[in-house]
Structures are given as structure tokens and as C-alpha cells.
Amino acid sequence: MDLVLFDLDNTLLIGDSDFEWAQFLISRGVIDPEVQEAKNQRFYQQYVDGTLDIFEFLEFQLSPLARHPRAQLDAWHAEFMHERVLPMIGDAARSLVRDHLADDAMVAVVTATNSFVTGPIVREFGIEHLVATVAAQENGQFTGKPRGMPAFKAGKIDRVDDWLERIGLHWGSFERTWFYSDSHNDLPLLARVSDPVAVDPDERLREHAEAAGWPVISLRGAF
């Protein structure tokens, strides 16, 4: 059996769900547009540049979850899926996931974006397993803080290790291990698997992939 891991934002999605969720909340007047949009743009650029402070970003990203009841958040998320997420899912991404699932691989999404935002997106792809940054909860209400290690950079390896251990598996349980990603931020996990694949990569990842002889593919042709 193979283990197939996918990054989500700008890999399976033609866009960034983190960024779009904040923009969606701004559009609904849930968070202040002038201050928050500038912060959202700044954090996204820091991510692209590889300089993001993940804990500072998570304070920005998770704090709105703590200010609203779960029922309201779920209602907003349903609108968000329809308006923002579904247009970012191309046929090529759906086909690639289906092919790996048809081969009886264990398929998971591994993403720094929190599990509240990403859970419904991953289910839309028919993927059972999600390894993500976890938004902490108390009594069914989000606290605005992360729980445990964020699934970011080398933290993705730690979170995958923990997930595999919880289900009684380990890296050696698989014949081949795959990871698809667009970002140089994912180089630690890309280097950990037997079959790294660069998907519509940023410039730094493309240079690394070409030097290492990794496959470089695009999932945007069918958008």
C-alpha cells in the first residue's frame, strides 16, 4: 500500500483557503475590513516569502472563530464553500485524487490551514484523512488558539508521525510515500517521502525540484 499526501492551498486548490476565508469574513463584515485586509495580505506575502511567524498568523486566523457560535460559523462556512472554494477546485486535481484512491492508497491532506476551514474542503475531494493545524475548543466553542504543533514546515512531519502512530502505522508500513506540494515551505516533508512531486511550484521549489530531479506537474489546466 502507498501513502499519498497532498498539500491543499495552491496544490489541490487553485488558490489559498486560508487567505480566502479571511477575505470572505471581511466581505460579510465579520472582521474589520481596513485593518484585517491589510494583515491578511501581509501574512500571505510572508508565507510566500518563507518568513511567516506561524503563531502570530494563527492568532489572526483563529481569533474570529472564538467570537461566534459554532452554528453561525458552520453557516458561514457553507456559503464560503459555495462562493469561494468550489471555483478553486479543478478537474485535474479531482482526477489525481480519484486515481490514487482507486489504487487503494491511503490518502491524506496535510495542511497548515486549520481543520475547521479545511475539513469540509477535504471531504469534497472524497479524502478521509486530514492532518492539519487544530483549532482548540472548550465546551464546543473555539478558543482562538491552536492545539498542539501547527502543521507548518517541519511541523508537518511531526503531525504526520503522530497521525500514523494513532492509527497503528508508521512510514515503513508503506511501499511508497508521496507528497504533492506547491511551496518551498514544504521542503522538509517533500524530502521525507520516497516520491516528492512539485505541483505548480513557486520559484524556490521549482529550482529545488529541478536540481533534485523531482517531477514537476500542473493541476491548473482544467480550471
Stockholm file with secondary structure:
# STOCKHOLM 1.0

chainA/1-223         MDLVLFDLDNTLLIGDSDFEWAQFLISRGVIDPEVQEAKNQRFYQQYVDGTLDIFEFLEFQLSPLARHPRAQLDAWHAEFMHERVLPMIGDAARSLVRDHLADDAMVAVVTATNSFVTGPIVREFGIEHLVATVAAQENGQFTGKPRGMPAFKAGKIDRVDDWLERIGLHWGSFERTWFYSDSHNDLPLLARVSDPVAVDPDERLREHAEAAGWPVISLRGAF
#=GR chainA/1-223 SS CCEEEECIIIIIBSSCHHHHHHHHHHHTTSSCHHHHHHHHHHHHHHHHHTCCCHHHHHHHHHHHHHTSCHHHHHHHHHHHIIIIIGGGBCHHHHHHHHHHHHTTCEEEEEEEEEHHHHHHHHHHTTCCEEEEEEEEEETTEEEEEEESSCSSTTHHHHHHHHHHHHTTCCGGGCSCEEEEESCGGGHHHHHHSSEEEEESCCHHHHHHHHHHTCCEECSCTTC
#=GC SS_cons         CCEEEECIIIIIBSSCHHHHHHHHHHHTTSSCHHHHHHHHHHHHHHHHHTCCCHHHHHHHHHHHHHTSCHHHHHHHHHHHIIIIIGGGBCHHHHHHHHHHHHTTCEEEEEEEEEHHHHHHHHHHTTCCEEEEEEEEEETTEEEEEEESSCSSTTHHHHHHHHHHHHTTCCGGGCSCEEEEESCGGGHHHHHHSSEEEEESCCHHHHHHHHHHTCCEECSCTTC
//
